[in-house]
Structures are given as C-alpha cells and as structure tokens.
C-alpha cells in the first residue's frame, strides 16, 4: 500500500484502493441505533437534553445519533483544536468556537468522534461546566483506551479500537476521507 500522502496525490487514479475497512457502515448504523436506545432510556422523555457536537469530526455521528433518539433534544456545536497539522496532537487544546445557546440548567451530552489521550474531552467537560448545566455526560463513536493519558468519564462508547489512524464517518486526515460511509484505516505520513 502506498503511503497516505502518495494516495492523496493520486486520487484520480482508478486503481488506487480506498482505505481498508475497520468498521463497516452497517456495523456503525447498528451501533448508533443501540446507543440511541440506551441514551433515550437513560434520559427519558421529560429531559431537557442538549447534544453538543464537537466539530468537525462528530457531525455525521451527531446527525445519525440525533435522528435515532426517541426523546426531545436540541443541538449545539463547539469547535476545538489540538492538532496543528499532521497526525500528532500538540497536547494543548485550543477553543475555536464555544456553544452559542444557553445550556444553563440543561442536561448536556457531549458527542465526540474519537477519544484517545482524553485531553480534549477533559478540556470540554471543564469548559462546559462553566456554563452551569444540570449535568454533563459524554458519548464517543470511537475510543482508543490504550492511548489514554487523562482519566475522563465516557458514558457511551460506540467502538473500542486500537492505536490505528482512522478516517471516514466524519474523521479525517488532512481534511481527506471525512465522508466515507465506514471507518477505514490509513498510514499517515508527516
């Protein structure tokens, strides 16, 4: 397999394979449905739920999860960055965009695409606590437990994965492959 950088340069080549599938689109949709059932049951129909999607990676997961819920909910977005460029996190999390709506006294569900070191999720929990919500829970599509550096609570986990670089279903490498309907693996070249 060509290094990822070479694959991007040859995107018009018909013979170039897509990233290998780690988690199929069908498996994702089944798991999203299961998570939605669990979240709906845990919160109940009288909960004032605000789903806070972490941009950009969570947008597809958030949309599918939100549509599968059977409870009332509103959606907010927040944007943070810990990757200046390439595939190595700087470790320092930077707020790019805060939630715009009022989440005070509301139940908040942070929806992430992936949790690896835990630094970003810890930052988000601490930041959103300053808005004085009634509660904060967390949901992630993917979790890389072996990469954890910070102990953070994750209430809902879609899939546990190893330490591979993944793309698709909202996740990207250098803004590539975000719209794949499945989770694929690549070998990033920095």
N, C-alpha and C positions, 0 to 999 in steps of 0.2 A: 504494500500500500504506500502511496506517495505521502510525504509529509503534508500536513494540512495546508500550509502556505502554498505549496505547489498545486494542490487540488483546487484552491480558490482561483488561482491564476488560470486554470484550465477548465473553468466552469462550463464553457460552451462545448467541451468535448463529450460526445455521446457515450464513449466507452468508459468514462470516469464513474466509478460506483458512488452511490450515496453513502453517508456514514452508516456503518453497521448498526443494526437494531439491538438495543439493550432492553428496551421495554416497548412492546407493540402498542399501536393506537388502541386496539381492542382492550388490552390489559389496563391501559390508562383510563379509558372510559368506564370500565367496570369498577376500578378502584375509586374514581371520582364519585360514582354513584354510591358506593359504600360509605365514603367519607361524608357525603351529603346526608345520608340517612342518619349516621351517627351524630353529626352536628345538629341536625334538625331535632333529634330526640333529646340531646343534651340541653339545648337552649329552650325548646318549647315555643309554642305559637304566640305567647304573650311577651316575648323578649324583644327589646329594642336593639337589635343586632346591627352593628356597623362592620362590614368587611373592609379591611384596609389592605389593598393590594400594593405590593412592593414592585415598583416599576424598574425596569421594563419587563423583566423575566416572568413575572407572575400573571401577566394579562390574559393569556389563554386559559391557564388553570383557573384563575379567578372567575372568568366568564362562564366556563363549564360548571364549576362548583356552584356558583350563584344560581344558575338556571336549574340545577338539580335539587336545590334546597326546597323544603316544603314550608318554610317559616318566613315571616316578613324580614326584610333586610334592606339596608342601603349600602352604597359602595362609595368608598373614598380611596384616594391613591396617595402614596408617599414615594419619594424617589431618593435613594441614597447611592453612594458610590464608594467602593473600596478597591476597585481595580482601575489603576490609572491607564494601563494599556497592557495587552497581552493576557497571560494566563496566571499571573502571580499576584495575589492580593497584597496591597500595601500594608494591611493590618489596621490602618486608620480609616474610620468610616466618616464620610462627609455627607451632610444633609444637602440634597439638591432641591427638593420640594417637600414641604410639610403638608399635612392634611389641610383641606380648605374649609371643611364643615366643622361644626361644633360636635365634639364627641363626649363632652362632659356628661356624666351620669348615664352613659350608654355602654352597652356591652360590646367590646371590640374583639374582633377576630383578625389577627394579622395573618395575611395569606402570602407566603413566600414560595418561590420556585424551588430553591435549594438552600439547605443549611449545611455548611461544612465546618468551619472553625467556630462558628457561633458568635463571632464579634458583631456582625451586622444585626442579628436578631436581638442580642443583648442591648445594643445601642437603640434599636427601635422600641423595645419594651420600656427602657428608661425614658426615652423621649416621649412616648405616648402616655406614660404615667403622669407627665407634667400637665397633660390636658384633663386630668381628673376623671377618667372613665369609671363606670361602675365595676368593670372587670376587664382583664386582658387575657385572651387565650391565643395560642399560635397554631398555625396549620402550615405544613410544607409538603410539597409534592415529593421532593427527594431529600434524603438525609444521608450524609457521609459521616457516620459516627466515628470512624477511625481517624478523622481529621479534626475532631473537636479539640479546641483549646480553651473554651469557656463553657461552663456548665449553664445551659439555658433550658427552660422548660419548653418542650414541644408537645402540645396536646394531641395533635392529629398529624400522622405521618402517612404519606401515600406509599412510598417505597424506600427501603434502605438499600443503598448502593455502595460499591467500593470506591476507591480513590481514582476513578477514571474521569476524564473530561467529557462532559455530556453536552449535547446540543439537541434542539428540537422542542416542540411544545412550549415555546416561549424562551428557552435557554439558547444562548448564542456563543459563538467565538468570533470576536471582532465583527459583530453585527451580522454574521452569516448563520444560516440554517435555523433561525428562530421559528420559522413557520412550518417546519417538518411536523407531520401529524404524530410522530413517535419520538421516543428518546433514543438518540444514537450516540455512539462514542467516536471521538477523534483523538488524534495525537497532535496537540498544538505545538507550534514551533515559534519560539520567541527570539 
